[in-house]
Amino acid sequence: MKDKKGEGIEPGSFLMWAIFVLIALLAILYIIWKWDDFANYIGSKIFP
């Protein structure tokens, strides 16, 4: 999908991508920060 001006990225879609990337990075950092809790929880479920 290209608009009539020939520009590839619109400011709105760029903002959406920026927010999406920011949320993804925060989620990854949160999982890494809480990895011990996740590992202990999953381990207790697999090996009770």
PDB file of N, CA, C, O and CB in Angstrom:
ATOM      1  N   MET A   1       0.847  -1.196   0.000  1.00  0.00           N
ATOM      2  CA  MET A   1       0.000   0.000   0.000  1.00  0.00           C
ATOM      3  C   MET A   1       0.882   1.245   0.000  1.00  0.00           C
ATOM      4  O   MET A   1       1.620   1.506   0.950  1.00  0.00           O
ATOM      5  CB  MET A   1      -0.958   0.006   1.229  1.00  0.00           C
ATOM      6  N   LYS A   2       0.785   2.006  -1.092  1.00  0.00           N
ATOM      7  CA  LYS A   2       1.512   3.275  -1.163  1.00  0.00           C
ATOM      8  C   LYS A   2       0.510   4.405  -1.325  1.00  0.00           C
ATOM      9  O   LYS A   2      -0.477   4.282  -2.050  1.00  0.00           O
ATOM     10  CB  LYS A   2       2.539   3.275  -2.336  1.00  0.00           C
ATOM     11  N   ASP A   3       0.779   5.506  -0.637  1.00  0.00           N
ATOM     12  CA  ASP A   3      -0.107   6.646  -0.818  1.00  0.00           C
ATOM     13  C   ASP A   3       0.322   7.423  -2.060  1.00  0.00           C
ATOM     14  O   ASP A   3       1.319   7.080  -2.696  1.00  0.00           O
ATOM     15  CB  ASP A   3      -0.098   7.560   0.438  1.00  0.00           C
ATOM     16  N   LYS A   4      -0.428   8.470  -2.407  1.00  0.00           N
ATOM     17  CA  LYS A   4      -0.190   9.186  -3.663  1.00  0.00           C
ATOM     18  C   LYS A   4       1.117   9.977  -3.629  1.00  0.00           C
ATOM     19  O   LYS A   4       1.698  10.250  -4.679  1.00  0.00           O
ATOM     20  CB  LYS A   4      -1.354  10.126  -3.960  1.00  0.00           C
ATOM     21  N   LYS A   5       1.583  10.345  -2.442  1.00  0.00           N
ATOM     22  CA  LYS A   5       2.803  11.146  -2.350  1.00  0.00           C
ATOM     23  C   LYS A   5       4.045  10.287  -2.592  1.00  0.00           C
ATOM     24  O   LYS A   5       5.105  10.816  -2.926  1.00  0.00           O
ATOM     25  CB  LYS A   5       2.892  11.826  -0.977  1.00  0.00           C
ATOM     26  N   GLY A   6       3.924   8.974  -2.427  1.00  0.00           N
ATOM     27  CA  GLY A   6       5.067   8.107  -2.629  1.00  0.00           C
ATOM     28  C   GLY A   6       5.880   7.908  -1.365  1.00  0.00           C
ATOM     29  O   GLY A   6       6.912   7.236  -1.396  1.00  0.00           O
ATOM     30  N   GLU A   7       5.438   8.477  -0.254  1.00  0.00           N
ATOM     31  CA  GLU A   7       6.171   8.289   0.998  1.00  0.00           C
ATOM     32  C   GLU A   7       5.825   6.919   1.571  1.00  0.00           C
ATOM     33  O   GLU A   7       4.666   6.507   1.562  1.00  0.00           O
ATOM     34  CB  GLU A   7       5.837   9.419   2.022  1.00  0.00           C
ATOM     35  N   GLY A   8       6.841   6.220   2.067  1.00  0.00           N
ATOM     36  CA  GLY A   8       6.607   4.865   2.537  1.00  0.00           C
ATOM     37  C   GLY A   8       5.930   4.824   3.894  1.00  0.00           C
ATOM     38  O   GLY A   8       5.030   4.014   4.115  1.00  0.00           O
ATOM     39  N   ILE A   9       6.359   5.699   4.813  1.00  0.00           N
ATOM     40  CA  ILE A   9       5.880   5.615   6.190  1.00  0.00           C
ATOM     41  C   ILE A   9       5.143   6.897   6.549  1.00  0.00           C
ATOM     42  O   ILE A   9       5.657   7.999   6.357  1.00  0.00           O
ATOM     43  CB  ILE A   9       7.053   5.365   7.173  1.00  0.00           C
ATOM     44  N   GLU A  10       3.946   6.739   7.066  1.00  0.00           N
ATOM     45  CA  GLU A  10       3.203   7.896   7.540  1.00  0.00           C
ATOM     46  C   GLU A  10       3.551   8.133   9.007  1.00  0.00           C
ATOM     47  O   GLU A  10       3.923   7.194   9.710  1.00  0.00           O
ATOM     48  CB  GLU A  10       1.669   7.695   7.353  1.00  0.00           C
ATOM     49  N   PRO A  11       3.434   9.378   9.480  1.00  0.00           N
ATOM     50  CA  PRO A  11       3.764   9.657  10.889  1.00  0.00           C
ATOM     51  C   PRO A  11       2.939   8.819  11.857  1.00  0.00           C
ATOM     52  O   PRO A  11       3.445   8.383  12.891  1.00  0.00           O
ATOM     53  CB  PRO A  11       3.552  11.132  11.192  1.00  0.00           C
ATOM     54  N   GLY A  12       1.666   8.592  11.522  1.00  0.00           N
ATOM     55  CA  GLY A  12       0.822   7.810  12.422  1.00  0.00           C
ATOM     56  C   GLY A  12       1.297   6.378  12.551  1.00  0.00           C
ATOM     57  O   GLY A  12       1.383   5.842  13.656  1.00  0.00           O
ATOM     58  N   SER A  13       1.608   5.751  11.411  1.00  0.00           N
ATOM     59  CA  SER A  13       2.062   4.366  11.456  1.00  0.00           C
ATOM     60  C   SER A  13       3.430   4.282  12.124  1.00  0.00           C
ATOM     61  O   SER A  13       3.721   3.315  12.828  1.00  0.00           O
ATOM     62  CB  SER A  13       2.118   3.765  10.038  1.00  0.00           C
ATOM     63  N   PHE A  14       4.277   5.301  11.904  1.00  0.00           N
ATOM     64  CA  PHE A  14       5.587   5.304  12.561  1.00  0.00           C
ATOM     65  C   PHE A  14       5.415   5.384  14.071  1.00  0.00           C
ATOM     66  O   PHE A  14       6.132   4.718  14.818  1.00  0.00           O
ATOM     67  CB  PHE A  14       6.452   6.482  12.057  1.00  0.00           C
ATOM     68  N   LEU A  15       4.460   6.202  14.521  1.00  0.00           N
ATOM     69  CA  LEU A  15       4.210   6.316  15.961  1.00  0.00           C
ATOM     70  C   LEU A  15       3.714   4.987  16.515  1.00  0.00           C
ATOM     71  O   LEU A  15       4.117   4.573  17.603  1.00  0.00           O
ATOM     72  CB  LEU A  15       3.185   7.434  16.254  1.00  0.00           C
ATOM     73  N   MET A  16       2.838   4.317  15.766  1.00  0.00           N
ATOM     74  CA  MET A  16       2.348   3.013  16.221  1.00  0.00           C
ATOM     75  C   MET A  16       3.492   2.013  16.328  1.00  0.00           C
ATOM     76  O   MET A  16       3.576   1.258  17.297  1.00  0.00           O
ATOM     77  CB  MET A  16       1.267   2.478  15.268  1.00  0.00           C
ATOM     78  N   TRP A  17       4.385   2.011  15.315  1.00  0.00           N
ATOM     79  CA  TRP A  17       5.518   1.092  15.360  1.00  0.00           C
ATOM     80  C   TRP A  17       6.422   1.416  16.536  1.00  0.00           C
ATOM     81  O   TRP A  17       6.914   0.509  17.207  1.00  0.00           O
ATOM     82  CB  TRP A  17       6.311   1.148  14.052  1.00  0.00           C
ATOM     83  N   ALA A  18       6.650   2.723  16.800  1.00  0.00           N
ATOM     84  CA  ALA A  18       7.518   3.118  17.908  1.00  0.00           C
ATOM     85  C   ALA A  18       6.930   2.644  19.232  1.00  0.00           C
ATOM     86  O   ALA A  18       7.653   2.136  20.089  1.00  0.00           O
ATOM     87  CB  ALA A  18       7.717   4.649  17.927  1.00  0.00           C
ATOM     88  N   ILE A  19       5.617   2.808  19.400  1.00  0.00           N
ATOM     89  CA  ILE A  19       4.969   2.367  20.641  1.00  0.00           C
ATOM     90  C   ILE A  19       5.042   0.845  20.760  1.00  0.00           C
ATOM     91  O   ILE A  19       5.287   0.314  21.843  1.00  0.00           O
ATOM     92  CB  ILE A  19       3.491   2.841  20.689  1.00  0.00           C
ATOM     93  N   PHE A  20       4.829   0.143  19.639  1.00  0.00           N
ATOM     94  CA  PHE A  20       4.875  -1.320  19.661  1.00  0.00           C
ATOM     95  C   PHE A  20       6.264  -1.806  20.055  1.00  0.00           C
ATOM     96  O   PHE A  20       6.396  -2.709  20.881  1.00  0.00           O
ATOM     97  CB  PHE A  20       4.481  -1.896  18.290  1.00  0.00           C
ATOM     98  N   VAL A  21       7.307  -1.205  19.462  1.00  0.00           N
ATOM     99  CA  VAL A  21       8.677  -1.613  19.780  1.00  0.00           C
ATOM    100  C   VAL A  21       8.990  -1.305  21.238  1.00  0.00           C
ATOM    101  O   VAL A  21       9.641  -2.102  21.914  1.00  0.00           O
ATOM    102  CB  VAL A  21       9.690  -0.906  18.852  1.00  0.00           C
ATOM    103  N   LEU A  22       8.534  -0.155  21.729  1.00  0.00           N
ATOM    104  CA  LEU A  22       8.800   0.217  23.121  1.00  0.00           C
ATOM    105  C   LEU A  22       8.147  -0.780  24.072  1.00  0.00           C
ATOM    106  O   LEU A  22       8.769  -1.211  25.043  1.00  0.00           O
ATOM    107  CB  LEU A  22       8.289   1.644  23.411  1.00  0.00           C
ATOM    108  N   ILE A  23       6.895  -1.148  23.797  1.00  0.00           N
ATOM    109  CA  ILE A  23       6.199  -2.110  24.655  1.00  0.00           C
ATOM    110  C   ILE A  23       6.896  -3.465  24.607  1.00  0.00           C
ATOM    111  O   ILE A  23       7.028  -4.136  25.630  1.00  0.00           O
ATOM    112  CB  ILE A  23       4.723  -2.252  24.229  1.00  0.00           C
ATOM    113  N   ALA A  24       7.341  -3.867  23.416  1.00  0.00           N
ATOM    114  CA  ALA A  24       8.030  -5.153  23.291  1.00  0.00           C
ATOM    115  C   ALA A  24       9.325  -5.147  24.093  1.00  0.00           C
ATOM    116  O   ALA A  24       9.631  -6.122  24.779  1.00  0.00           O
ATOM    117  CB  ALA A  24       8.321  -5.471  21.813  1.00  0.00           C
ATOM    118  N   LEU A  25      10.090  -4.060  24.015  1.00  0.00           N
ATOM    119  CA  LEU A  25      11.342  -3.982  24.771  1.00  0.00           C
ATOM    120  C   LEU A  25      11.066  -4.015  26.271  1.00  0.00           C
ATOM    121  O   LEU A  25      11.779  -4.685  27.019  1.00  0.00           O
ATOM    122  CB  LEU A  25      12.119  -2.704  24.400  1.00  0.00           C
ATOM    123  N   LEU A  26      10.039  -3.298  26.714  1.00  0.00           N
ATOM    124  CA  LEU A  26       9.709  -3.299  28.139  1.00  0.00           C
ATOM    125  C   LEU A  26       9.291  -4.693  28.592  1.00  0.00           C
ATOM    126  O   LEU A  26       9.655  -5.124  29.686  1.00  0.00           O
ATOM    127  CB  LEU A  26       8.591  -2.287  28.436  1.00  0.00           C
ATOM    128  N   ALA A  27       8.530  -5.399  27.759  1.00  0.00           N
ATOM    129  CA  ALA A  27       8.101  -6.752  28.118  1.00  0.00           C
ATOM    130  C   ALA A  27       9.307  -7.683  28.221  1.00  0.00           C
ATOM    131  O   ALA A  27       9.387  -8.492  29.146  1.00  0.00           O
ATOM    132  CB  ALA A  27       7.093  -7.294  27.083  1.00  0.00           C
ATOM    133  N   ILE A  28      10.247  -7.574  27.276  1.00  0.00           N
ATOM    134  CA  ILE A  28      11.435  -8.430  27.320  1.00  0.00           C
ATOM    135  C   ILE A  28      12.263  -8.118  28.559  1.00  0.00           C
ATOM    136  O   ILE A  28      12.734  -9.031  29.238  1.00  0.00           O
ATOM    137  CB  ILE A  28      12.288  -8.248  26.045  1.00  0.00           C
ATOM    138  N   LEU A  29      12.444  -6.836  28.858  1.00  0.00           N
ATOM    139  CA  LEU A  29      13.215  -6.467  30.046  1.00  0.00           C
ATOM    140  C   LEU A  29      12.525  -6.974  31.309  1.00  0.00           C
ATOM    141  O   LEU A  29      13.193  -7.428  32.237  1.00  0.00           O
ATOM    142  CB  LEU A  29      13.403  -4.940  30.117  1.00  0.00           C
ATOM    143  N   TYR A  30      11.182  -6.900  31.354  1.00  0.00           N
ATOM    144  CA  TYR A  30      10.448  -7.371  32.525  1.00  0.00           C
ATOM    145  C   TYR A  30      10.612  -8.872  32.697  1.00  0.00           C
ATOM    146  O   TYR A  30      10.784  -9.355  33.816  1.00  0.00           O
ATOM    147  CB  TYR A  30       8.967  -7.012  32.410  1.00  0.00           C
ATOM    148  N   ILE A  31      10.557  -9.625  31.580  1.00  0.00           N
ATOM    149  CA  ILE A  31      10.718 -11.079  31.665  1.00  0.00           C
ATOM    150  C   ILE A  31      12.130 -11.420  32.135  1.00  0.00           C
ATOM    151  O   ILE A  31      12.309 -12.316  32.961  1.00  0.00           O
ATOM    152  CB  ILE A  31      10.427 -11.746  30.294  1.00  0.00           C
ATOM    153  N   ILE A  32      13.142 -10.704  31.609  1.00  0.00           N
ATOM    154  CA  ILE A  32      14.517 -10.969  32.047  1.00  0.00           C
ATOM    155  C   ILE A  32      14.658 -10.640  33.535  1.00  0.00           C
ATOM    156  O   ILE A  32      15.318 -11.368  34.277  1.00  0.00           O
ATOM    157  CB  ILE A  32      15.535 -10.141  31.206  1.00  0.00           C
ATOM    158  N   TRP A  33      14.028  -9.525  33.973  1.00  0.00           N
ATOM    159  CA  TRP A  33      14.134  -9.106  35.369  1.00  0.00           C
ATOM    160  C   TRP A  33      13.460 -10.120  36.290  1.00  0.00           C
ATOM    161  O   TRP A  33      13.945 -10.392  37.389  1.00  0.00           O
ATOM    162  CB  TRP A  33      13.509  -7.715  35.563  1.00  0.00           C
ATOM    163  N   LYS A  34      12.340 -10.673  35.833  1.00  0.00           N
ATOM    164  CA  LYS A  34      11.568 -11.614  36.652  1.00  0.00           C
ATOM    165  C   LYS A  34      11.849 -13.066  36.260  1.00  0.00           C
ATOM    166  O   LYS A  34      11.068 -13.953  36.603  1.00  0.00           O
ATOM    167  CB  LYS A  34      10.069 -11.320  36.522  1.00  0.00           C
ATOM    168  N   TRP A  35      12.966 -13.328  35.537  1.00  0.00           N
ATOM    169  CA  TRP A  35      13.197 -14.667  34.994  1.00  0.00           C
ATOM    170  C   TRP A  35      13.301 -15.702  36.112  1.00  0.00           C
ATOM    171  O   TRP A  35      12.810 -16.820  35.957  1.00  0.00           O
ATOM    172  CB  TRP A  35      14.473 -14.686  34.140  1.00  0.00           C
ATOM    173  N   ASP A  36      13.931 -15.350  37.237  1.00  0.00           N
ATOM    174  CA  ASP A  36      14.062 -16.309  38.340  1.00  0.00           C
ATOM    175  C   ASP A  36      12.685 -16.731  38.848  1.00  0.00           C
ATOM    176  O   ASP A  36      12.453 -17.912  39.109  1.00  0.00           O
ATOM    177  CB  ASP A  36      14.893 -15.701  39.494  1.00  0.00           C
ATOM    178  N   ASP A  37      11.772 -15.769  38.987  1.00  0.00           N
ATOM    179  CA  ASP A  37      10.427 -16.107  39.453  1.00  0.00           C
ATOM    180  C   ASP A  37       9.721 -17.009  38.443  1.00  0.00           C
ATOM    181  O   ASP A  37       9.080 -17.990  38.821  1.00  0.00           O
ATOM    182  CB  ASP A  37       9.600 -14.827  39.695  1.00  0.00           C
ATOM    183  N   PHE A  38       9.843 -16.674  37.151  1.00  0.00           N
ATOM    184  CA  PHE A  38       9.215 -17.505  36.118  1.00  0.00           C
ATOM    185  C   PHE A  38       9.809 -18.909  36.126  1.00  0.00           C
ATOM    186  O   PHE A  38       9.079 -19.897  36.036  1.00  0.00           O
ATOM    187  CB  PHE A  38       9.385 -16.862  34.726  1.00  0.00           C
ATOM    188  N   ALA A  39      11.140 -18.998  36.234  1.00  0.00           N
ATOM    189  CA  ALA A  39      11.797 -20.303  36.201  1.00  0.00           C
ATOM    190  C   ALA A  39      11.370 -21.141  37.408  1.00  0.00           C
ATOM    191  O   ALA A  39      11.102 -22.335  37.272  1.00  0.00           O
ATOM    192  CB  ALA A  39      13.335 -20.136  36.177  1.00  0.00           C
ATOM    193  N   ASN A  40      11.306 -20.522  38.579  1.00  0.00           N
ATOM    194  CA  ASN A  40      10.885 -21.262  39.767  1.00  0.00           C
ATOM    195  C   ASN A  40       9.427 -21.711  39.645  1.00  0.00           C
ATOM    196  O   ASN A  40       9.083 -22.826  40.036  1.00  0.00           O
ATOM    197  CB  ASN A  40      11.071 -20.400  41.027  1.00  0.00           C
ATOM    198  N   TYR A  41       8.569 -20.837  39.101  1.00  0.00           N
ATOM    199  CA  TYR A  41       7.157 -21.187  38.950  1.00  0.00           C
ATOM    200  C   TYR A  41       6.982 -22.331  37.954  1.00  0.00           C
ATOM    201  O   TYR A  41       6.266 -23.295  38.226  1.00  0.00           O
ATOM    202  CB  TYR A  41       6.348 -19.963  38.497  1.00  0.00           C
ATOM    203  N   ILE A  42       7.638 -22.219  36.799  1.00  0.00           N
ATOM    204  CA  ILE A  42       7.517 -23.274  35.787  1.00  0.00           C
ATOM    205  C   ILE A  42       8.142 -24.569  36.309  1.00  0.00           C
ATOM    206  O   ILE A  42       7.596 -25.653  36.105  1.00  0.00           O
ATOM    207  CB  ILE A  42       8.194 -22.840  34.455  1.00  0.00           C
ATOM    208  N   GLY A  43       9.285 -24.452  36.979  1.00  0.00           N
ATOM    209  CA  GLY A  43       9.937 -25.641  37.521  1.00  0.00           C
ATOM    210  C   GLY A  43       9.069 -26.334  38.560  1.00  0.00           C
ATOM    211  O   GLY A  43       9.029 -27.563  38.620  1.00  0.00           O
ATOM    212  N   SER A  44       8.373 -25.548  39.379  1.00  0.00           N
ATOM    213  CA  SER A  44       7.509 -26.165  40.387  1.00  0.00           C
ATOM    214  C   SER A  44       6.304 -26.834  39.725  1.00  0.00           C
ATOM    215  O   SER A  44       5.763 -27.800  40.263  1.00  0.00           O
ATOM    216  CB  SER A  44       7.038 -25.111  41.413  1.00  0.00           C
ATOM    217  N   LYS A  45       5.878 -26.330  38.563  1.00  0.00           N
ATOM    218  CA  LYS A  45       4.755 -26.957  37.862  1.00  0.00           C
ATOM    219  C   LYS A  45       5.201 -28.242  37.157  1.00  0.00           C
ATOM    220  O   LYS A  45       4.475 -29.236  37.148  1.00  0.00           O
ATOM    221  CB  LYS A  45       4.143 -25.974  36.840  1.00  0.00           C
ATOM    222  N   ILE A  46       6.409 -28.213  36.564  1.00  0.00           N
ATOM    223  CA  ILE A  46       6.879 -29.397  35.840  1.00  0.00           C
ATOM    224  C   ILE A  46       7.368 -30.451  36.826  1.00  0.00           C
ATOM    225  O   ILE A  46       7.042 -31.631  36.699  1.00  0.00           O
ATOM    226  CB  ILE A  46       8.006 -29.023  34.848  1.00  0.00           C
ATOM    227  N   PHE A  47       8.155 -30.015  37.811  1.00  0.00           N
ATOM    228  CA  PHE A  47       8.697 -30.953  38.803  1.00  0.00           C
ATOM    229  C   PHE A  47       8.161 -30.585  40.176  1.00  0.00           C
ATOM    230  O   PHE A  47       8.811 -29.844  40.913  1.00  0.00           O
ATOM    231  CB  PHE A  47      10.258 -30.943  38.800  1.00  0.00           C
ATOM    232  N   PRO A  48       6.988 -31.089  40.528  1.00  0.00           N
ATOM    233  CA  PRO A  48       6.404 -30.743  41.833  1.00  0.00           C
ATOM    234  C   PRO A  48       7.168 -31.385  42.987  1.00  0.00           C
ATOM    235  O   PRO A  48       6.808 -31.195  44.148  1.00  0.00           O
ATOM    236  CB  PRO A  48       4.937 -31.172  41.887  1.00  0.00           C
TER     237      PRO A  48
END
